[in-house]
């Protein structure tokens, strides 16, 4: 039986690492050149999480706006048909 320092067990470590690298990738990719991999990797955790959430919110809102526009276009084209 191994002791877990701050709750991170050898079984959970790969998942935590994968989540970290996924988050870094998403920030670098969707940040559109505003961040390098090293910048994000070296960010304080609180700032990386904040940045990730802000990007999520931005793209979610952008997607919702796009869906609204598409629905409006469909409504207008079906009205004129």
N, C-alpha and C positions, 0 to 999 in steps of 0.2 A: 504494500500500500504506500503510495507516494503522497506527500503533503502538497497541497495546492497553495501557492503564494498568491494572495489576493484572488483566489477563486479560479485562476487559469490552470486548467489541467492539461496534461499531454494530449488527451483526447480532444479537448476543445481548441487547442492552439492552432491546428490547421484551418479550422473554420474562421477563427478570429483573424488569422493572417490573410485568408482569402477575402474576407469582408473588407479588410484594410486596403488590399490592393485593388479590389473592385471600386471602392470609394475614391481612391487616388485616380484610377483610370477615368471614372466618370467626371471628376473635376477637371482633369487635364483635357479630356476629349470635348466635353460640353462647355468648357471655359473658353473655347475658340481662340486658343493661343495666349490667353491671359496668364496661364500658369504652366510652369515646367513640372516634370515629375519630381525633381529634387525639391522644388519650392513646396509642393504639397506634402511630400513625405516628411519634410522638416518642420512643417507647420505645427503649432501647438494643437493638441487634440480638439480643444474647444473651438478653435478657429476653423479647423478642417471640417468639423461637424456643422458649424454655422454656414460655411461656404457651400457645403454639400446641400444643406436644407434650402438655402436661397436659390441655388441652381434648380433643385427639384421644383420649388414653388414657381420659378420663372417659366420652366418648360411645361409644367402642368397648366398654368394660366394661358400660355401661348397655344397649347393644344386645345384647350377649351374654347378659346377665341376662334381658332381655325374651324373647329366643329360647328360652332354657331354660324360662322360665315357660310360653310357648306350647306347647312340646313336651310339658311335663308335663300341661298341660290337655288336649291332644290324646290323650295316653296314657291319662289318666283317663277321658275321655269314650268312647274306643273300648273300654275295659275294661268299661264299664257298658252298652254297646250290645248 
